[in-house]
Amino acid sequence: MSDISRTVSTALHSLRQRETTSRLTSELTQVSQELSTGLKARPYDDLGHKSSDAIAIRMQVARNDGFITSNTLLDRRFLAVETSLGAIRDAGQAVMEQALTATVSGGPSSSYLTLAARSALDTVIQRAAVGDSSGYLMAGTRSDVNPLQAWDEVNPRTGESPAESVDHMIGGTPQTIADVQTAISRLKAGFDDNAGFAGHNFEQTFYNGAPSGSPPLTSRTSETQTLTQGVQANDPAIRDLMRGLAMLSAVDAGDIMDTEAREAWLSEARSAIGAGLEGLVDLETVTGLKRAQLQDTLAAQQSRGQFLDQETLKLEGADQYDAATRLTQLQNQLDSSFAVTARLSRLSFLNYL
């Protein structure tokens, strides 16, 4: 009977030894984590009543990090829009310089001007399609559609392409002052969305994004601030620029025989392009100022993030020297526990006979 009692006692001791080994292994894992991360493995257990402070700081860190991530993305979007506006302005400026040197008497220069204007229209349409994973940035709240219709592609809403719409509004190459004035009036009405025929209106055939008067894209940049990105491809500046380019693209000024009518046509085209370029400068400036404001907010949030990290470290930071000492002690205890467990595993009933 005494032999059986001893055997049961040995088995129980072996079980307890395994439990001790498991506990030491768990503690060793936690201390190793503290040593590698510099943070307590179980901060809320260790902090006691101060754990509420740590949780509050963690929540602030999460909110602040969220704003930093979204504002960094928003800054890239503002930069993309600003860059596109600059490219559109450069394309218009190149045509404007060529239009200023075009001779009233026509000739080869007017043909080159027509080609340049057509190329610039393609550039405007292409650069207005700037976007990212969220969609097209110059389409307003309808970010799922390309804001400007391709010049020679039919818009299914009206059955006309922008090029066809312009040709219909002009009604052929004007030859007299009266023809020029009529064509200019129709173009102004169409690009201002006041044309009698809906297919000639800018927001019907030329533009596919959110219509004028729609709420602008708005982003919350901090707990107390919001920022709007209001640049859309139906802005008056882009309309004016496209109207002037369309006039030069659709009609070769050299084909207008009347000198006075030709000069009136070129003058109106230059005036429209000039108004568009001036408006684009304003849009670039406003976008640049908003981006600067966003960068100031972002810089403040990054500084706040560093402060919150320091506060978190004060509460949740682990003493590296203490962690290293505990790690050594636990390794020694675990080695001893393994040795005892191994010896117990080799014992049998025969050891007590």
N, C-alpha and C positions, 0 to 999 in steps of 0.2 A: 504493500500500500504506500509505503514511503517512497518507493521508486516512481510510482505513478504520480504522486504529488510533486516530486521533483521535476518530472517531465512536463507537467502542466505549467509549473512555474517558469520553466525555461522557455516554453512557447509564448507565454504572456510577455516575458521580457523581450523576446525577439520581436513581437508585434509592436511593443512600445518603442523599441529601438528604430523600427521602420518609420513610425510616426515622427519620431525625433528627426530622423534623416530627411523626411519630407518637409518638415517645418524649417529646418536649416537651409534646405535647397531653395524654398520659397523666399526666405529672408535674404539669402545670398543673391537671388535674382533681383530683388528690390534694391539692395545696396549697390549692385552693379549698375542698375538703371540710374540711381542717384549720382553715381560717380561719373557716368558717361554724359548725362544730361545737365547735371548741376542743379536739378530740382528734386524735391521730395517725391518719393514714389506714391505716398498716400498723404497728400498735403492736407486734405480736409480732416483726416483723423488726427494728424499731428498738430494742426492749428487750434483745434477745439473751438472756443467761442469766436475766434478770429476768422473762422472759415467763411463767415458771411461776407467779410471784407474781401477775401480772395475771390469769392464768387462774383461780387459786384464789379471788381476790377476786370475779371475775365469777360463779363458781359460788355463792359466798356471797350475792351480790346477787340471783341468780335464786331461790335458796331463800327468802331473806328477802322478796322481792317476792311470791312465791307465798303465803307466810303472810299478808302484809298484805292481799292480794286476798281470800283465803278468810275471813280473820277479819273483814274489813269486811262481807262478805256475812253471816257468822254473827251479827255484831252487829245487823244489820237483822232477822234472824230472831228473835233474842231480844227485840228491841224489839216486833216484831209480836205475839209470844206474850204479852208483858207487857201490851201495849195491849188485846189481846183478853180477857185475864183481868180487866182493869179494867172493860171494858164488860160482861162477864158478871156481875161483882160488882155493878155499878151497877144492872143490870136486876133482880137478886135483891133488892138493898137497897130498891128502890122498892116491890116487892111486900111485902117484910117490913114496911115502914112502914105500908102500907095494911092489912096483916093485923093489926098491933098495934092499930089503931083500929076494926077490924071488931067490931060489937056481937054479943054472945052471942045476942041475941034474933033475929039475922038481919036481914032487910029489904033495901032496895036496895043497901046497902054490900056485902053478900055477893055480889051479882050482878056489881058492878063489880070485886070482888076476883077472881072467876072469870075475867073477861075479861083482867084485868091479868096473872094468872098464865099464861094461855094465850099472851099476847103475849110474856111474858118467856121462855117455853120456846122460842119461835121465835128470840128473840134469842140465847139460849144456843147453840142448834143452828147458827145462822148464824155467830156469832163463833168457835165451835169449828172452823169450816171455814177458818180463816186459813191461807194458804199462799203459796208463790212458785213459781218455775220448778222447784224440786226436788220439789214436791208439798205435801201437807197437813202442817202442822207439829205438829199435835196428834193425829196418828194413829200415832205411834211409827214403827216400822220398816215398817209398811204405809202408806207415805206416798202411795200411789197411789189411796187410797179416802177419801171424805168420812167423817170419824170418827163423826159422829152421824147416825142415820137421821132423815129428815124426820118430824115428829110424826104426820102423817096418811098417810104413804106406807108401803105394805106392804113389809116386808123379805122378799126372796125366800127367805132361809134358813129362815124360820119360818112364812111365810104370814100374819103379823100385823104391823100397824103398832104403833108405841109407844103410840098412843092406845088402840087395841083391847086391847093387852096390859094396860094399866093398868085399863081398864074390867073386864076379865075377873078381874083380881086383886081388885078392890074388890067386884065382884059386885052392883052396884046401889047406890043411895043407902043408906048404913047408917042405921038408926033407933034402935038401942039401943047401950048401952056394949059389949055382947058383939059386935055387928056391927062397931063401930068397931075394937075390939081385934083381931078376926079380919082385917079389911081391912088394918090397919096391919102386922100380922105378915106377911101375904102380900106386901105392898109391900116391906117390909124384906128379906124373903128374895129377892124378885125382883131388887131393885137391888143385892143383895150376891151375886148369882149362885148362890143356894141354893134356888131355887124347884124344886118337884117337877116341874113342866112346863117343858121347856127353852125354849119360846117366851116364857116370862115372865121369863127371865133377862136382865139388862142387856146382857151381851156377846153375846147371841144376836139380840135384836130391836132394842135401842136403840143399840148401838155396833158399828162395823164395823172399827175400827183394830186394831193389834197387841194381843193379849190381855194381861191382867195377868201379870206375871212375865217378859215379854219383855225382852231387853236394850234399854236406852234408846239413843237416838240419841247417838253420840259423835263428836266432831270433834277432830282434833289441831290445837292452836293454836300450838305451837312445837315445837322439837326435843325438849323434855323434858316438855311439858304436854299434857293432853287435857281436854276440857270436855264434859259431858253436858247434853243438853236433854231432861229426863225428864218434862216436862209432857205428859200425854195426857188426852183427853176422857173416859177411864174412871177418872180419879182419884177417890178417895172424896169429895173436896169437891164435885166436879161431880155425882156420883151423889146426894149428900145434897140439894144444891140442886134438882136435877131431881125428886127424889122429893117434896119439899115443894111444889114448883110443880105437880106432877102431881096431888097430892091436892086442891089448891085449884081446879085447872082442871077436873078430872073431876067434882067434886061441888060443887054450890052449897050452902054451909053453911046457907043459909036454908031448904033443903029437908029438913034434919034436924030433925024435930019435937021430939025430946027435947033439952032444954036441956043436960043433962049430957053427952050423947053429942056434941052440937054443939061444946061447949067442948073436949071431949077431942080431937075431930077437928082443930079449929083449933090447939089447943096443940101437937099432934104435927107439924102442917104448919109452924108457926112454929119449932119445935125443929129440924126437918130443914133448913129454910132457914137458920137461924142457924148450924148446924154447917157448912153449905156455905159460907156467907160467911166464917166464921172460917178454914176451910181455904183458901179462895181468897186471903185476905190472906197466908197463909203461902206459897202458891205464887208470888204476886207478889213477895214479899220475896226468896225464894230465887232467882227469875229475875232480879230486879234486882241481887242480889249477884253472880251469875255474869256478868251483863253488865258490871258494874263491873270484875270481875276480867279479863274479856276486853278491856275498854278499856285497862286498865293494860298488858296484854301487847301490845296493838296500838300504844300510845304508845311502848313500849320498842323495838318493831320499826321504827317509823318513825324514831326517833332513830338506831337502828343503820343504817338505810338511808342516812341523811344522812352518817354516818361512813364507810360503805363507798363512797359516791359521792366523798367527798373523797380517800379512798385510791386509788380508781381514777383520779381526775384527776391525782394526784401521779405515777402511773406512765404513764398514757396521754395526759396533757394535752399539747397542742402550744403552743409559744411563739408567741403571736399576732403579736408584732413581727417575729420571724424568718420566720413564714409570709407576712406581708405583703411583706417584703423579697424573699423567694424568688418570690412571685407576680409582682412587678414585673419581676424579672430574667428569669423564664421567658416573660413576655409579650413582652419586648424580643427575646429569642432567637427566639421563635416568629415574630414579625413579620419578623425578618431572614431566617429560614429560608423563610418564605412568599415573600419577595422574591426570594431566590436561586432557589427552585424555579420561580417564574414566569419568570425570565429564561432558565433552562435549557430550559423547555418551549417557548420561542420559537426556540431554535436549531435549525438543520437542516444537512444536508450541504452546502448552498449556501454557508453561512458560511465554509467552508474551501476553496472553489474560488478 
